[in-house]
Amino acid sequence: MNERLRRALVLFAPGFEEVEGITPVDFLRRAGVEVLMVGVGHRVVAGNHNIRVHTDIVIDELPSDLAYDAVVLPGGMPGAANLSENPTVMELIERTYAADLLVAAICAAPGVVLGKTTILENRKFTCYPGYEQNVEAGHFCEDRVVLSDNVITSRGPGTAAEFAEAIISYLFDAATAGKLHTQTIQK
């Protein structure tokens, strides 16, 4: 494993899908990534199934000079809509993509959040069924996880572990992701 510290920001907006937010946090931390759980609007954020997470920081408190390697966007509704309606979130996503850093979105987030940007334009992507209609110029496919340059998209709660492993593979390598896959006894 490469020894350089990696940092990922996982954004939590009210109504997020819990599996899609917590699984990447857990897997990334197991792989040695420093994960900042970032609250959108509040430090304590309730998910779609009323599971409350206490985030590390609120998005408006993020230092402007904070170095990071990835932004992870859980889906769920209204979580994805709440992400897309926050100008600070949208600016962070655009800045991350423009800097060739990783943007990772799962479930409704590719369509609802990234669909409001040009990030998926002429790019292969996936999302929860039906939300692909929010993306005008992308190339939707039904793969469970899609990597396209510095963008990873995934289908939904049932693909959260694969999504997290794809992020780990991107940030480190396939061997690191494979080791975590084996440790969590996935078949």
Stockholm file with secondary structure:
# STOCKHOLM 1.0

chainA/1-187         MNERLRRALVLFAPGFEEVEGITPVDFLRRAGVEVLMVGVGHRVVAGNHNIRVHTDIVIDELPSDLAYDAVVLPGGMPGAANLSENPTVMELIERTYAADLLVAAICAAPGVVLGKTTILENRKFTCYPGYEQNVEAGHFCEDRVVLSDNVITSRGPGTAAEFAEAIISYLFDAATAGKLHTQTIQK
#=GR chainA/1-187 SS CCCSCCEEEEEECTTCCHHHHHHHHHHHHHTTCEEEEEESSCSEEECTTSCEEECSEEGGGSCTTCCCSEEEECCCTTHHHHHHTCHHHHHHHHHHHHTTCEEEEETTHHHHTGGGSSTTTTCEECCSTTGGGGCSSSEECCCSEEEETTEEEECSGGGHHHHHHHHHHHHSCHHHHHHHHHHTTCC
#=GC SS_cons         CCCSCCEEEEEECTTCCHHHHHHHHHHHHHTTCEEEEEESSCSEEECTTSCEEECSEEGGGSCTTCCCSEEEECCCTTHHHHHHTCHHHHHHHHHHHHTTCEEEEETTHHHHTGGGSSTTTTCEECCSTTGGGGCSSSEECCCSEEEETTEEEECSGGGHHHHHHHHHHHHSCHHHHHHHHHHTTCC
//
